[in-house]
Amino acid sequence: MVFAVGMAMAGPGHDDGDGHADGHDDGGLEFALKPKGLGQAGQFQFSVDGPAVNYFARFLSEGFHVESSTDLKQWHDVELLKATDEETVFQDEGESTKSRFYRVRYEGGTSTWGIIRDRILGPNCAGCHSEGTAFARQSKLILTPDAAYGQLVNRKPANTYALEDGLELVGTEGLASVGKSFLWEKINTAEQQHFYDDHPGYGSLMPLGMDPLTDGELKYILQWILEGAPEHGAVAKVVDLANLERYAPPPFTPLAKPDSGIQLHVGPFDVPANFEREFFMYKNLNNPKPIYVNHVQIEMKPGSHHFIGYLIDSSSALFPLAKRLFVPDKIRDLHLPDGADDPLVLATMAFHDFFAGTQTPRLDYEFPEGVALKLPARTGLDLNTHYVNRSGEPSSGEVYMNLHTVDSSAV
């Protein structure tokens, strides 16, 4: 029995055996085929060795195909039997007594941008950033394959803080564009501390409600930006995508109770898979007399879009009818199980006055000496939390809010 492999290489297009694919760089994705024996019907089975094994496990059957040929002219697909992080196994139906050649063919975009668009932004970002969604309207950003390039490149962000800092979503000036890229700021999760400490107005790191992008995906996008963010051509190495490690954020730590003041706690609560859970919960402050808040802290588990505490405006003539809806410590979900909004919950929003809130996982805001917010006696806050879970598994949310108080004589 003859097990012979004349060629084993991969690129973003059709490889002709010279390490390049139709004029495109092969991306550095090299692999070796290792015979495993014969299948039950005498088919040639082999496994993949080399740094590409994780890459195959992740992308095969999604545009990548292994092909076999005995003459480098006629090619046929090779069956994928198994694709895991540990092992990738193929089975060739061709005659096992003949030597043959193998190549990998990618049916997606042959450019670096094509892979970013189809394999990174599509699965991780387009779900929220699609035409008509609340996230797309807020960010003025569509990341579906038909629109993503024009929406990202040489375009200003909608975020006013990023705009004032002179950022653009993605520029075409190479290295100079990296430090000015709002996209890179939003996805570079390893710099989480810098992002939230230095840019609290930039919102949340992305993708929201999902795992951070892998180190390989980040390196691939970074190289694309460094090369001027072209729409066509291969400018980054596909092999980088084989690195599936990713940043692990620090564990959620509850806030310590304030020495003087009130702590409000929401959760833990469930966030179903592939769902956005937004709800309100009214909390009595149990303050028999007015209090003066000079320092607000908020701490949230990952996955939150925002958290806001609202005062209730009781001056409206309609408030006596709505008052019964603000039941202390009861969750009022904005979204019904079918995704529609609950009209009674929407009605309560008409009585809101903003008190404090954040879009970042933590807020620590202290007023200048002698300044505080006065809250009337026997009041409460309607707490609004919004969590996004784009994964296939249920997650949980939890929020702490500290209201530090001072004596009225200090104001």
C-alpha positions in Angstrom: 0.0 0.0 0.0 1.3 3.4 -1.0 0.7 6.5 1.2 2.4 9.4 -0.6 1.8 13.1 -0.3 3.4 15.3 -2.9 2.2 18.7 -1.6 0.6 20.0 1.6 0.1 23.7 1.9 -2.7 26.2 2.3 -3.5 29.7 1.3 -6.5 32.0 0.9 -7.1 31.0 -2.7 -6.3 28.1 -5.1 -2.7 27.0 -4.5 -0.6 26.1 -7.4 2.2 24.4 -5.5 4.6 27.4 -5.3 3.4 28.7 -2.0 1.2 31.3 -3.5 -2.5 31.2 -4.4 -3.6 33.0 -7.6 -1.2 35.9 -6.8 -2.0 36.0 -3.1 0.4 35.2 -0.3 -0.2 31.8 1.3 -0.5 33.4 4.8 2.2 31.2 6.3 -0.3 28.4 7.0 1.8 25.3 6.6 0.8 21.8 7.6 1.9 18.2 7.3 -0.3 15.2 6.4 0.2 12.2 8.6 -1.2 8.8 7.4 -3.6 7.1 9.8 -4.4 4.0 7.8 -7.4 2.9 5.7 -11.1 3.3 6.3 -13.5 0.4 6.2 -13.9 0.6 2.4 -10.1 1.1 1.8 -10.2 4.9 1.8 -6.9 6.7 2.6 -7.2 8.5 6.0 -4.7 11.1 7.3 -4.5 13.6 10.1 -3.1 17.1 10.1 0.1 18.0 12.0 1.6 21.4 12.5 0.6 24.9 13.7 -2.5 24.9 11.4 -4.4 22.2 13.3 -6.5 24.6 15.5 -7.1 26.7 12.4 -8.6 23.8 10.5 -10.7 22.8 13.5 -12.2 26.2 13.6 -12.7 27.1 9.9 -13.1 23.9 7.9 -16.7 23.4 6.7 -17.1 27.2 6.7 -15.5 28.0 3.3 -12.3 25.9 3.6 -11.9 22.7 1.7 -9.1 20.1 1.4 -8.7 18.8 -2.2 -6.8 15.9 -3.7 -5.2 15.3 -7.1 -3.0 12.7 -8.7 -1.9 15.0 -11.6 -2.3 18.6 -10.3 -5.0 19.1 -12.9 -8.1 17.4 -11.7 -9.0 18.0 -8.1 -11.7 16.6 -5.8 -12.9 17.3 -2.3 -11.6 15.2 0.5 -14.0 14.3 3.3 -13.6 15.8 6.7 -14.1 13.1 9.4 -13.1 15.0 12.5 -12.1 18.5 13.4 -11.2 19.3 17.1 -8.5 21.3 18.8 -6.6 18.0 19.3 -6.9 16.4 15.9 -8.1 17.0 12.4 -8.7 13.9 10.2 -9.6 13.6 6.5 -10.6 10.6 4.4 -9.7 10.5 0.6 -12.0 8.4 -1.5 -9.4 8.2 -4.3 -7.5 5.0 -5.1 -5.2 4.3 -2.2 -2.4 2.8 -4.4 -1.6 6.1 -6.2 0.5 9.0 -5.0 -1.4 12.3 -4.8 -1.2 15.9 -3.9 -3.3 17.9 -1.5 -4.2 21.6 -1.2 -6.6 23.8 0.9 -9.1 25.9 -1.0 -10.9 28.9 0.6 -14.2 29.9 -0.9 -14.6 33.1 1.1 -13.1 36.4 0.3 -9.5 35.9 -0.9 -8.4 39.2 0.7 -7.4 39.8 4.3 -10.4 42.1 4.6 -12.7 39.3 3.2 -11.6 37.0 6.1 -12.1 39.8 8.7 -15.5 40.5 7.2 -16.7 36.9 6.9 -14.9 35.2 9.8 -14.5 37.8 12.5 -17.0 40.7 12.1 -19.8 38.5 10.7 -20.1 36.0 13.6 -19.1 38.4 16.4 -20.4 41.9 15.5 -23.1 41.8 12.7 -25.7 40.4 15.0 -26.0 43.7 16.9 -24.7 46.0 14.2 -27.4 45.2 11.6 -29.9 47.5 9.9 -32.7 48.4 12.2 -31.3 47.3 15.5 -31.0 49.6 18.5 -27.2 49.1 18.7 -26.9 50.1 15.0 -29.0 53.2 15.5 -27.0 54.3 18.6 -23.6 53.7 17.1 -24.5 54.6 13.5 -22.5 51.5 12.5 -23.6 48.6 10.3 -21.2 45.6 10.2 -23.1 43.2 7.9 -20.9 41.9 5.0 -22.6 44.1 2.4 -21.8 47.3 4.3 -19.0 46.8 6.8 -16.0 48.2 4.8 -17.7 51.4 3.9 -19.0 51.8 7.4 -15.6 51.4 9.0 -12.8 52.8 6.8 -12.1 56.5 6.8 -15.3 57.2 8.9 -15.8 59.2 12.1 -17.3 57.5 15.1 -20.7 58.5 16.5 -19.3 58.5 20.0 -18.9 62.2 20.9 -15.9 61.5 23.2 -14.0 59.5 20.6 -14.9 62.2 18.0 -13.5 65.0 20.3 -10.3 62.9 20.8 -9.8 62.9 17.0 -10.4 59.2 16.5 -11.8 57.5 13.4 -13.2 54.0 13.2 -10.4 52.7 10.9 -7.9 54.9 9.0 -5.7 54.1 6.0 -2.4 55.7 7.2 -0.9 52.5 8.6 0.9 52.8 11.9 -0.4 56.4 12.4 -4.0 55.0 12.2 -3.6 52.4 14.9 -3.5 55.0 17.8 -6.4 56.8 16.2 -8.6 53.8 15.6 -11.8 53.7 17.6 -12.4 50.1 16.4 -9.1 49.0 17.8 -9.8 50.8 21.1 -13.1 48.9 21.3 -11.9 45.4 20.6 -8.4 45.4 22.2 -9.6 43.8 25.4 -6.1 43.2 26.8 -6.1 47.0 27.4 -9.3 46.9 29.4 -7.8 48.9 32.4 -6.6 51.6 30.1 -9.9 51.7 28.2 -12.1 52.2 31.2 -9.8 54.3 33.3 -8.6 56.7 30.5 -11.7 56.7 28.3 -14.9 56.2 30.4 -17.0 57.9 27.8 -16.1 55.4 25.1 -18.8 52.9 26.2 -18.2 49.1 26.5 -15.5 46.9 25.0 -16.7 44.7 22.2 -18.1 42.3 21.2 -20.8 42.8 23.9 -22.3 39.7 25.5 -19.7 37.4 23.9 -16.2 36.2 24.5 -13.5 38.7 23.5 -11.9 38.2 20.1 -9.0 35.7 20.1 -5.4 36.9 20.2 -5.0 35.6 16.7 -8.0 37.6 15.4 -6.7 40.7 17.1 -3.3 40.3 15.6 -4.8 39.7 12.2 -6.9 42.9 12.4 -4.0 44.9 13.8 -1.8 43.8 10.8 -4.6 44.8 8.4 -4.7 48.3 9.9 -0.9 48.6 9.9 -1.0 47.8 6.2 -3.4 50.6 5.5 -6.7 48.6 5.9 -7.0 47.7 2.2 -10.2 46.2 0.8 -8.4 43.9 -1.6 -5.2 41.8 -1.3 -3.7 39.6 1.3 -1.7 41.7 3.8 -1.8 39.5 7.0 -0.8 36.0 7.8 -3.7 33.5 8.0 -1.6 31.4 10.4 -2.1 34.0 13.1 -5.8 33.0 13.3 -4.6 29.6 14.7 -3.9 31.3 18.0 -7.2 30.8 19.9 -6.1 32.2 23.2 -8.0 35.2 24.4 -8.0 37.8 27.2 -9.7 36.7 30.4 -11.1 39.7 32.3 -10.6 39.8 36.1 -13.3 38.2 38.2 -16.3 40.3 39.2 -15.8 41.8 42.7 -18.8 43.3 44.7 -18.4 46.8 46.1 -17.7 47.1 49.8 -20.5 48.9 51.6 -19.9 52.7 52.1 -19.0 53.8 55.6 -21.7 56.4 55.3 -24.5 55.9 52.8 -26.6 53.3 51.1 -25.7 50.2 48.9 -28.2 49.0 46.3 -27.8 45.5 44.9 -29.5 44.0 41.8 -29.1 40.2 41.1 -27.6 37.9 40.4 -30.2 37.3 37.6 -30.3 35.1 34.6 -29.7 36.3 31.0 -30.9 33.7 28.5 -28.8 32.6 25.6 -28.9 34.8 22.5 -31.1 37.4 24.3 -31.0 40.9 25.6 -32.4 41.3 29.0 -33.4 44.8 30.1 -35.5 45.4 33.2 -36.3 47.9 35.9 -36.5 47.4 39.6 -37.7 50.0 42.1 -35.6 50.3 45.3 -36.7 52.2 48.4 -33.8 54.1 50.0 -35.5 53.9 53.4 -34.4 57.4 54.2 -36.7 59.1 56.8 -35.1 62.4 56.1 -33.3 64.0 53.1 -29.8 62.7 52.3 -26.9 64.3 50.4 -25.0 62.1 47.9 -21.4 63.3 47.1 -19.9 60.1 45.7 -21.5 57.4 43.4 -20.0 54.0 42.7 -21.3 51.4 40.3 -19.9 47.9 39.7 -21.3 45.5 37.1 -20.6 42.0 36.0 -19.3 41.7 32.3 -21.9 41.8 29.6 -23.8 45.0 30.6 -24.8 47.6 28.1 -25.7 50.1 30.7 -27.0 50.7 34.2 -29.1 53.8 35.2 -30.7 54.9 38.5 -33.8 57.1 37.9 -35.7 59.3 40.3 -39.5 59.1 39.9 -41.3 62.3 38.8 -44.6 62.3 40.7 -45.7 65.7 39.5 -47.6 64.3 36.5 -51.4 64.1 36.8 -51.2 60.5 35.5 -48.7 59.4 38.2 -51.4 58.2 40.7 -52.4 55.7 38.0 -48.8 54.6 37.4 -47.7 54.5 41.0 -48.9 50.9 41.5 -46.5 49.7 38.8 -43.4 50.7 40.9 -43.5 47.7 43.2 -40.3 47.7 45.4 -37.8 44.9 44.6 -39.9 43.5 41.7 -38.3 43.0 38.3 -40.2 44.6 35.4 -38.8 43.1 32.3 -38.9 45.4 29.3 -38.8 42.6 26.7 -41.4 39.9 26.6 -40.3 36.3 25.8 -41.1 36.9 22.1 -38.9 40.0 22.1 -41.7 42.6 22.0 -41.7 45.4 24.5 -44.1 45.2 27.5 -46.4 48.3 27.2 -46.8 48.7 30.9 -43.1 48.8 31.5 -42.7 51.3 28.7 -45.4 53.4 30.4 -43.3 53.7 33.6 -40.4 55.2 31.7 -42.4 58.4 31.2 -41.9 59.2 34.9 -38.1 58.9 35.0 -35.6 61.6 35.9 -32.0 60.7 35.4 -30.0 60.4 38.6 -26.8 58.5 37.9 -25.6 55.8 35.4 -22.8 54.3 33.3 -22.1 52.3 30.2 -18.8 51.0 31.6 -18.5 48.1 34.0 -17.5 50.5 36.8 -18.2 54.1 37.8 -16.5 56.0 40.6 -17.6 59.6 40.5 -17.0 62.0 43.4 -18.3 65.6 43.4 -16.0 68.5 44.4 -15.8 69.3 48.1 -19.0 71.1 49.2 -21.1 69.7 46.4 -23.7 66.9 46.7 -27.0 65.8 45.2 -30.0 66.1 47.6 -32.5 63.2 47.7 -35.8 63.9 49.4 -37.0 61.9 52.4 -38.8 58.6 51.8 -37.6 58.4 48.2 -36.3 55.6 46.0 -34.6 54.9 42.7 -35.9 53.0 39.7 -32.9 50.9 38.6 -32.5 50.0 35.0 -30.1 47.3 33.9 -29.5 46.0 30.4 -27.5 42.9 29.7 -26.6 41.3 26.3 -25.8 37.6 25.9 -24.9 36.6 22.3 -23.5 33.2 23.3 -25.3 29.9 23.1 -25.3 29.4 26.9 -27.2 31.3 29.6 -25.2 33.9 31.6 -25.8 36.0 34.6 -25.8 39.7 35.5 -25.3 41.5 38.8 -24.9 45.2 39.8 -23.9 47.1 42.9 -24.5 50.8 43.4 -23.1 52.8 46.3 -24.5 56.2 47.3 -21.9 57.8 49.6 -23.5 60.5 51.8 -22.3 63.5 53.8 -24.0 65.7 56.4 -26.0 68.6 55.1 -23.5 70.9 56.9 -20.8 69.8 54.5 -22.7 71.1 51.5 
